[in-house]
Amino acid sequence: MAQSENILTTITHVGDSNTQTHTGDKFKGDGYYGRSDGLHTIQINLNDFIGTIAMEGTLASTPTDDDWFTIPLGTGNTSMDTTGLIGEATVSGITHSTSNSTSSTKNFTGNYVWIRAKITNWTAGSITNIKLNH
């Protein structure tokens, strides 16, 4: 049975020119439930967001900070910016938007026990929510 939940709710940049970083709480992935397909879908809703959003996963049942790794979003070494364009990049994630309101979805596969969102290079805007379905 598919499960859908908000893994990050509304957060807003403080509005200065400083770069912020935010790491979300951990949420159960397919591996936690012993599911074999490993299919996950995220929906990210943003408003004037400029920064980088990456999904992180772990195979550890009780993870420490050293157990987390970036989950590739797409095939190969790709990223998706918040306009929905896919291009070559060295870090997988969802990056840099200057539009007023943006919604992006992305699928990834893996038997991750825990999943979380990590925001880096964040200089403006807000994240309305990030939903995870698995």
N, C-alpha and C positions, 0 to 999 in steps of 0.2 A: 504494500500500500504506500503510495506517495505521501510525503510529508512536506508541508510548506511552512516556513517561519521567517520572521524578520530577524536577521542576524545583526543588523545595525539600524537604529532609528535616528531621527533627525539630529544632526550635529552641524554646527555652523562655525566657520572660521571667525576668529575674533575681529577681523576687519582691518588689521594693520598689515604691513608688508612683510611680516616675519613668516618664515616657513614653519608649519606645524606638522606633527606626526601623531597618528592615532592608531592604536591596535585594538580591534574589537574583541569581545569575549569569544570563547570557544563554543562551537555548536556541534552536535553529533552528526557525523557523516555516514555514508552507507556502510563503511567498515565497522562502525560501532554496532550496527544491527545485524552484521553478518550477511548482508545482501551481496549477491555475486555480480550484478551488472555495473555497479559503481557510477551510474549516471547521475550527475548533479547539474542543475540549472540555476544561474543567478540572474536576478533582475536588479539593476541599479538605477535609482532615480535621483537626479542631481539638479541643482539650481545654481547657475553661474559658477560652477566648480572649476577650479584650476588646480591640478595636482595629479597624483598617481594613486590608483586603487589596485591593489593586488590581493588575490586570494591565497591564503596559506593553508597548508594541510600538515597533518602528522599521522604517523602510524602507531605512535605511542599511546597506550591507554591512559597514562598519567604523564602528560608532556611537561617538559621544562622548556625554558626559552630556547635552548639549543636544539630541540627536536623539530622545530617548525621549518618548512621549506616552501618556496613559492610554487604554486600550482600553475603549470602552463595552460594558458587560455587559447586554444586553437592548435593548429598543427605546426610543428616546427618551432621556430623562434619568432612568434608573431605577437603582436599586441593589438588591441582594439581601442581606438580613441573614442571619446564619448559622442562623437558625431556618427559612430558606427562604421567608420572606415577601418580596414585592416591593412596593415603594412609591416614591413620588416622592422624589427626592434631587437635590442639585446636583452630586454627584461620583459617578461610576459606580464600583462596587466591591462588596466583600462586607464588611459592617460589623457590629460589636458583638454578641457573644454572651455569655450568662452561663450557658449550659447546660453540663453535664459533658462531653459528647462530641457533636460535630456533624459531619456530612458534607454538603457541598453540591456540586452540579454546575452548570455554566453553559456554554452554547455562545456562541461569538462567531465572526464571519466577517471575514476580511481577509487580504490577501496580505502579512502581516508577515514580514520577513526574520528578525528576532530577537524573542523574547518573554521577559519576565522578570516575577517577582512583586515587589511593593513593599508593605511593611508599615509603616503609620504609626499614630500615636495609640495605640500598643500599651502597655497598662497591666497586663495579667495574662494568665496561661495559656500554652498552647503550641500550636504548629502541628505536627501529626504528619507531614503531608506535603502537597504539592501536586503532582498528576499532570497532565500535559499529553498529550492525544491529538490527533493531526492526520494 
